[in-house]
Amino acid sequence: MWRKLGVRLAIWAGATFFTGELLIPQIFKHITLRQRPDDPLIPISGYSFPSGHAAGSTTFYGFLAILLLLFYLKKKSSKVVVPILFALFILLIMISRVYLSVHYPSDVIAGCLVGIGTITLSAFIYEHGFFRLKNRRL
C-alpha cells in the first residue's frame, strides 16, 4: 500500500488500525473494568468490555474492505463478494468469543460498534482531511 498509494494513505490506514484495534478498546476496558464470564473454555486475563477481538476484526476487515473497494477491486462481483466474506469473518469471530465464554454478547456487540465507529471516523477524516487523494471519494 505504501508503494502504490503513498505514505499519507499508509499512515492513515495504520492510524485507523491502531485506534480501532488497540487504543479505543483498551481505554474502554480500563474505564468499565467489567469482569469476564466465569469458567471460560480457554485461559484468558484482562477485562471483558468491549471485546478487543470484535473491535479489532471489525476495524481490520471493515477497513480492508473499504481499501479494496476503493483502490484494488475492479469486477462488480468482487465488490459484492468481498464485503460479504469479510462480514462473515467478523461475525464468526464475534460468535467464537461468546462460545469460548470469554465475553458476554454485549461485549462483542460493543466491540463491533467500536470498530464501526472507528471506520466511520476514519472515513470522515479521509473525506475532509489530510489523507485525501485527488478526486478520490469514499
C-alpha positions as CSV (number, residue, x, y, z in Angstrom):
1,M,0.0,0.0,0.0
2,W,2.8,2.4,0.9
3,R,4.3,2.0,-2.6
4,K,1.1,2.0,-4.6
5,L,-0.9,4.7,-2.7
6,G,1.8,6.7,-0.9
7,V,2.9,7.4,2.6
8,R,0.0,9.6,3.6
9,L,-2.6,6.8,3.0
10,A,-0.4,4.2,4.6
11,I,-0.2,6.4,7.7
12,W,-4.0,6.9,7.6
13,A,-4.5,3.1,7.4
14,G,-2.0,2.4,10.2
15,A,-3.6,5.1,12.5
16,T,-7.0,3.6,11.8
17,F,-5.9,0.1,12.7
18,F,-4.1,1.3,15.8
19,T,-7.0,3.3,17.0
20,G,-9.8,0.7,16.4
21,E,-7.8,-2.4,17.3
22,L,-5.9,-1.2,20.4
23,L,-6.4,2.3,21.7
24,I,-10.1,2.7,22.0
25,P,-10.9,-0.9,23.3
26,Q,-8.2,-0.6,25.9
27,I,-9.4,2.8,27.1
28,F,-13.0,1.4,27.5
29,K,-11.7,-1.7,29.2
30,H,-9.9,0.4,31.8
31,I,-12.9,2.6,32.3
32,T,-15.6,-0.1,32.7
33,L,-13.4,-2.7,34.5
34,R,-16.0,-5.4,33.6
35,Q,-15.0,-8.9,34.7
36,R,-15.1,-11.8,32.2
37,P,-17.7,-14.6,32.4
38,D,-17.0,-17.4,34.8
39,D,-15.5,-20.7,33.6
40,P,-14.0,-19.7,30.2
41,L,-13.1,-22.6,27.8
42,I,-9.6,-21.1,27.3
43,P,-7.4,-19.3,29.8
44,I,-7.6,-15.5,29.5
45,S,-6.9,-12.5,31.5
46,G,-7.9,-8.8,31.5
47,Y,-11.2,-7.1,31.4
48,S,-14.2,-8.1,29.2
49,F,-15.9,-4.9,27.9
50,P,-15.6,-4.3,25.0
51,S,-14.2,-7.3,23.1
52,G,-10.9,-6.4,21.6
53,H,-11.2,-9.2,19.1
54,A,-14.5,-7.9,17.9
55,A,-13.3,-4.3,17.7
56,G,-10.1,-5.4,16.0
57,S,-11.6,-7.7,13.5
58,T,-14.4,-5.2,12.6
59,T,-11.8,-2.4,12.2
60,F,-9.4,-4.6,10.2
61,Y,-11.8,-6.4,7.9
62,G,-14.1,-3.4,7.5
63,F,-11.3,-1.0,6.7
64,L,-9.6,-3.6,4.4
65,A,-12.9,-4.0,2.5
66,I,-13.1,-0.2,2.0
67,L,-9.5,-0.1,0.8
68,L,-10.0,-3.0,-1.6
69,L,-13.3,-1.5,-2.9
70,L,-11.7,2.0,-3.4
71,F,-8.3,1.1,-4.9
72,Y,-8.0,-2.6,-5.9
73,L,-11.2,-4.4,-6.9
74,K,-12.5,-3.8,-10.4
75,K,-15.0,-6.6,-11.0
76,K,-18.6,-5.9,-9.8
77,S,-18.9,-9.5,-8.5
78,S,-15.8,-8.9,-6.3
79,K,-17.2,-5.7,-5.0
80,V,-20.2,-7.7,-3.7
81,V,-18.5,-10.9,-2.5
82,V,-15.5,-9.4,-0.6
83,P,-17.6,-7.3,1.9
84,I,-19.9,-10.2,2.5
85,L,-17.0,-12.5,3.1
86,F,-15.4,-10.0,5.5
87,A,-18.6,-9.5,7.3
88,L,-18.9,-13.3,7.8
89,F,-15.3,-13.3,9.2
90,I,-16.3,-10.6,11.7
91,L,-19.5,-12.5,12.7
92,L,-17.6,-15.8,13.2
93,I,-15.0,-14.1,15.4
94,M,-17.7,-12.5,17.5
95,I,-19.6,-15.8,17.9
96,S,-16.4,-17.6,18.8
97,R,-15.7,-15.1,21.7
98,V,-19.1,-15.8,23.2
99,Y,-18.9,-19.5,22.6
100,L,-15.5,-19.7,24.3
101,S,-17.1,-17.9,27.3
102,V,-14.5,-15.2,27.3
103,H,-17.1,-12.4,26.6
104,Y,-20.7,-11.6,27.1
105,P,-22.8,-10.9,24.0
106,S,-22.9,-7.2,24.9
107,D,-19.1,-7.2,24.9
108,V,-18.8,-8.4,21.3
109,I,-21.6,-6.1,20.1
110,A,-19.9,-3.1,21.8
111,G,-16.6,-4.2,20.2
112,C,-18.2,-4.3,16.8
113,L,-19.7,-0.9,17.3
114,V,-16.2,0.4,18.3
115,G,-14.8,-0.9,15.0
116,I,-17.7,0.6,13.0
117,G,-17.3,3.9,14.8
118,T,-13.5,3.9,14.1
119,I,-14.1,3.2,10.4
120,T,-16.7,6.0,10.2
121,L,-14.4,8.5,11.9
122,S,-11.6,7.4,9.7
123,A,-13.7,7.9,6.6
124,F,-14.8,11.3,7.8
125,I,-11.1,12.3,8.3
126,Y,-10.2,11.0,4.9
127,E,-13.0,12.9,3.2
128,H,-12.3,16.2,5.0
129,G,-8.6,16.0,5.9
130,F,-5.0,15.5,5.2
131,F,-5.2,12.0,3.6
132,R,-7.5,12.7,0.7
133,L,-6.2,11.9,-2.8
134,K,-7.2,14.0,-5.8
135,N,-10.7,13.3,-6.9
136,R,-11.0,10.1,-4.9
137,R,-14.0,9.9,-2.6
138,L,-15.2,7.2,-0.2
